[in-house]
């Protein structure tokens, strides 16, 4: 197949795990239809055959599968390559800049004093999930939280199925938590309408589960039953997600920041820590009300996870709604990216549980978002070709479908067998019949051209009437 068109298990293990860019999201494990891999010490490992090499999967090299590699966020297509597949006609109604495709950008905070106090930056994410559960928009939420059985300051993936669990998940701990693994539990419990909260490297595999063309599942050796099983693991979990909330993220820290720096060197028991935040420095909020700090430069130099340097997506560019607290004080920047996200937000805001401000009144937040997004996209090392960092090719599902049809035409399957396998792979989805048209979103107004020294000034924040306020602004609310 094409140079980038089909990623295999072997590719994933060599060009991601061994290369050092694996973000530890666990999506490959959750999506594996054949129980070949497990998470071992934070990384996916082939455990099906102890005597086999780490990059060997008998199914991949036999009948064919590679669902795991297809959803991996560190292989092509990356976030920028997936924009058309994810947003499609949304781009006609959207702006597009260095922090991705979006419809609206503004600042908000929860009106609930308890949620606002316990939340990370104004409690918007918790308040939105709380409302969505209460109104029946979701029957559960995928979150990270520190539970009774967890070590202090070390969250684990959770399926929150009641308001108390949702509220207890508020706040960020800045250690990595593989939220995608909780999709397995949600599937086992047959939850059908989830709110999914995750950092960018967890939103991307969720979108790949939803959008990658399933024709790659069809091969000369497979029967429809195997194709159907593999399709269920490719699509089944993302089909349960009603909407996604992406969290702004530059990096998270290695566990040693907690165990070595904070607990041992600073003498702060982790059980005494209530919350963390990063606002130019690492802020450690204690349960007794005191606040300790660590210089951010020191934390990044000594404790940043090296895997995070391979991520160029600061603002969760593929989420329905993206949220973060950069440049704000007890408030959240909200970026509405999709029509689905807009619909959910309008209902939420109309409930009266959140207050909003235009982004024009938060110029500092706009500038920091712009600067951090630009810096993060530029920092990613090139790496192996299949990592896709060097590629500018937009993902086109028709390309996969066309290649598969040509490959099947050269095989021995009858037309009836081919059609049965393809029908099973798509399960009622429309099959790509032609290449998708690349539709660029409108550039942000007032975007500045390059100056003589080659530098580009940041655009001014969007005015209210051009998307710089919540979606309800257009309705005079």
N, C-alpha and C positions, 0 to 999 in steps of 0.2 A: 504494500500500500504506500501512500505518499510519505514523505519524510517525517511529517508530524502527525499524520492522520490516525495512527493506531498506537497507543501506548500499551505496553505489556507489563506483566508482573515483573519480569526480569528488568525491564527499563526502570520501573519504580524502585526496585530494591537497589539497583546500581546508581542511577542518576539522581535519586532523591535521598534514600536512607543512607547509603554508603557515602554519598557526596556530602551530606551534612545539612541539607536544606529541609528535611522532614520537620514539619511544624508540630507533629504529635497530636493531630486533631482526632485520630482514630477512625476517620471516615472509611478508609480502606477496609478496616476490620469489620465495621458495621455493615458494609456493602458486600462483603465476601459471601457468595452463595454456597460455598463448599467447605467452609471451616478450615481453610488452609492456613490462615494467619491469625495471630493473637497479638495483643499489646504486651510486650515484655520489657520492663524497665523503661516504659514511656515510648518505645518504638515498635512498629509492626515487625513481626518475626514469623517466618515460615516454621510452623510447628507440626505440620501434617506428617512429615517424614524426616525423622531425626538424622538419618544418614545422608540426606540430600543436601546439596549446597543451599545457602540462604536465598539465592535468587532463583530457585527452581520451584515451579508449580506444575504438577502433573496435568492438571486440567487446562492450564494456559497453553502448555506445549503439546497437549493431546487434542481434545475436541475443540478447545478454545473457550476463553471466558474474558478475563482482564477487566471485569467490572471495577475492581479495586483501583487499577491504574487510571481508569477512565474518570473517576471522581476525585483523584488526587489533585489538590490545589497547587502543587508545585510542578506540575507538568502542563505543557501546552494543551488546550488554550488557557491562558491566564485571564485575570479580570478584564484587562483592556480588550482582549480578543473576543470576549463573550458579550460585549455590550449589545450588539444587534440581536443576538439570540435571546438575551434576557429582556431587553426593553422593547424591541420591535417597534411598533408604531408609537409607543410612548415617547420616542425620541422627537417626534414631530411636535409634541406639546411640552418639550423640556428644554432646559439649558444644559450646556455641557462645558465643563472646565477641567482644571487640573484635579479637582476632587470628584470627577465622574459626572454621570447623568443625574439631573435632579429637576423636580418640578417646583418645589418650594423650599426655602430655607429661612429659619426664624429661631427665636429663643423662647423656651418655655420652662415652667416649673409647676409642680403639683400644688394644688390648693389644700390638700390634706396635710395638716401640720406634722403628723406622725410619719407619713411616707416621706415628706420633704426633709425632715430631720434625719431619718435613717438612710435615705437614698444617697446615691453617690454625688450627684450634682443636680439637686432639685427634685429628684425622685420621679422623673418623667417615665422611665421605662417600667418601674414597678407600678406606677399609677395606671399606665396603659394596660398592662397585663391584668391588674386587679379589676379594672373596668371590663376588659374583654371576657374574663372568666365570669364575672357577675352577670353579664348580659347574654351569655351563651355563644359569643363569637368564638371562644375556644373552650375545649374540655380539659386542657392541661397546657403546661408551658415547659419547654426545655430551658433550664437555667443552670448556673453554677452556684453552689451554696456550701457553707460549712455546716454540716449536720452534727448531731450528737455523737456519731461514731467516727467523725473526722478529726484529724489533728487540728488544733487552733491555727488559723490563718491559711489553711490548705483546703480549698473547696474541692468538691467532686461533682461530676455531672448529676443532675437531679431532674426528675419529672415531677413538677409541682402540680398537684391535682386538687388543691383547695386554696382559698384566699390566704390562709395563714402561711402555707408553704411559699406562696408567691411573695408575700411581704417579707418573709424571712430570707429571701434570696437577694434582697437589696444590697447595694454596695459592691465594690470591686476589691480584690485582694492582690492583684498584680503577680500572682503565680499562675502558671498555665493549667487550665482545666479542659479536658477533651469533651466538650459538650455534645459533640456528634454521637458519641457512644451511647448517650441516653436515648437516642432514636430507637435502639434495639428494644429497650424496655417499653417505650411507647407503642411499638408495634406488637410486642407480646401482650400488652394490656388492651390492644385494639382501640387506642385513642385515635380519633378521626379528624380532629381539628385543633392543631397545636399552634401556640405562639413560640417561635424559636428565637432565643437570644444568643448571640455569639460574636466573637471578634472576627475580623475580615477573613482570616484563614479558615474559619468554620462556616462562614456564609458561602464562600466560593464552592466548596464541595457540595453543599446543599443545592446550589444552582446547577451544578454539573449533573447531579442525580436527576434533576427536573428537566434539563434542556439538552443533554447530549443525545445525539441521534442513536436510537437503539438498533439500527440495522447492523452495527458491528457485531452484534450477538449471533448473527446467522453465519454458519459456516458449512462446509461440505459434509462434515462429520456429525453434525448435531441433528437430533430429533426435536420436534416442537416442544416436547415436555421439558427438555433441558433448557431450551431457549426461554420458555415461560418462567422457569425457576430463576434464571439469571435476570430476566426483565423485572421480576418482582423485587429483587434486591437492588436493581438500578433505580427503579421508580417508586417502589412501594413506600419507602420511608418519607421521601419528599412529598409524596401525595398526601400525607397526613398533616403537612404544615399549612396552616391557613395564611400566616404572614410571618415575615422575619424582621427582627430588629438587630441591626448591626451596630457594634460599639466601636468608636474611634480607638485606634491602638497603634502606638509606635513600637512598643516592645513590652514584654513582661520579664520578670526577673527569675533567676535561678533560685532554688529553695534556700541556698546558703545566705541570701539576703536576710531571710527570716531567722534561720537557725544559728548562723555564725555572727552576722553583723548585729542584728537587733537583739536577739536573746542573749548571746554570750558576751559580745563586746560592749553593747549598750546596756546590758543588764535588765532588759524589759521582758518579762515572761510573756510568751505569745498568748497565753490565756488572758492577759490583761489588755490585749489590743482589741479595740472596737471596730476600727475602720482604717483604711488607707486612702490616700489621694496623692496625685502628682500635680503640683502647681508651681513649676520652676524648681521645686525641690520635693523630695519624698516626705509626705506628712504622715505621721503615725499618731492616730487618735487613740488615746487610752480610755478605758472605761471610767476612770475617775475624773475625766474632763481635761487632763493634761495633753499637750501635743509635743511630740518629739520630731526632730527633722534629720534628714540625711541629704547632703548636697546631691543634686540630681546627676551632676557630672561624675561623682564618685560611684553612685549606684550603677550608672550605665557602664562605666569603665570596668568595674570589678564584678558586677553581678548580672549584666544583661545576658539573656539567652542568645547564644550565637545563631540559633536557627531563625531568630526574628530578623536578622539582617537580610534574609532572603525574601522578605515581604515588602512589596512596593505599594500596598493598599492601606493607606492610613484611615480612610473614612468609610470603610465598608461599602464599597462602590456598587455591590450587587444586591444589597439588602432592599427590602420594601421601604423601610424607614431606618435611617442611620442617626445615631445619637452620641454626643460627647460633650464634655465640659470644658474644653480648651478656651481660655480667655474669658471665662464667666465666673461669677461668684454665686454659688448655690443655685445655678440654673443650667439648663441643657441646650446646646445647639441641636436643633432637629432638622434633618434633611429628608424631605419626602421625595422618594425616587420613582415610585411606580404608581400606576392608577389604583392598584389594590391598596397600597399604602395610603394614598390620598383618601380613599373611601373610608378606611378604618379610622384615620385621624379625624376626619370631619365628624364622624359619629362620636368619637371620644371627646373632642373639644366641645361639641354641642351639649354634652352631658354636664358641662359646667365644672369639671374636676381639674381643669388646668388653666393657667393664665399664659398668655403669649405676648411677645414683643417683636417688632420688626427687626430684621438684621441690621438695618441702618442705624439703629440705636445701640448696636453692639459691634461697632467697627473693629475694635480690638480682637474680638472673637473671630470675626470674618478674616482678618489679616493673619491671625495665627493658624487658622484652619488652612488657608491658602498656602502659607509658608511651609507648614509641616507636611502637607500633601505633596507639594512639589519636591521637598527634600527627600521624603521617603521613596518616592518613585525613582529618584536618581541614584539611590544608594545601592540598589540590588546588583550583586555581581552577576556576570553573564552566565557562567556555569555551563553544563552540558546543553547541547542544542535542543534536546527535548524538553528542557526546562522552559523554553519559550521566551526567555527574557529578550533575546535579540529579535524575535519575530514580530512583524507588523501585520501578519495575516489575520484577518477577522475570521472567527469560526463560522463555518457555513455548513449546516447539517446536510444540505444537498450533496456536498462533496463526498461525505461518507456514504450516503445512499447510492450514489452513482458508482463508486468504486466497488461496493459490495455486489451490486447487480452485475457488473462486468466480471467479477470473480466467480460468481455463481454460474454465469453463462458458460464459463469454461469448464465447469465441473460436471459431475454425472447425475446430479439430482434431477428428477423429473420436474416439469413445470408445476405439477400439483404439489410436490414436496417443497419446492422453493416457496411457493405462495403460502403454504401452510406455515412454514417457519417465519416468513416475513410478517404474516398476519398475527402470529403469536408475539413476535418482537414488538410490534406497534400497538397491539391490543386496542384497536379503535382510534389511535392517534392518526391525524392526517399525515400521510407520508410526503416528504419533500419532493416536489415535482419540478422545481427549478431553483436556481441559485437565488438566495435572498438578496434584496437590494440593500446596499449600505446606506443608511440614513443618518447623517450626522445631526446631533442636536444643535440648536442655535447657540453660538458662542455667547458667553456672558457679556452683557452690554458694558461698555466702557473698558473692555479689555485693552490693555495698552500694547502698542507695537514695540518691537525691539528698538532700543536706543542705539546711538552710535557705538557705544562700548559693548553692545551685544546683550545687555541686561534688559529685563522686562519688568515694568512696574506692575504691582498688583492692581487688579481692577477695583473700583469702588464697590461697596456692598450693593446688592440689588435693591432698588426701591420697592416699596410695598406693592405697587401696582404691577410689578414685573416679577413676582415670585418671591419677594423679600419678606413676606408675611405668611401666616398660616393659610391653608386653602380656603378657610371660611371668610377671609378678607374680601374675596371676590363676590361674596354673597352679602356684603355689608354687615357682617356679624362682628 
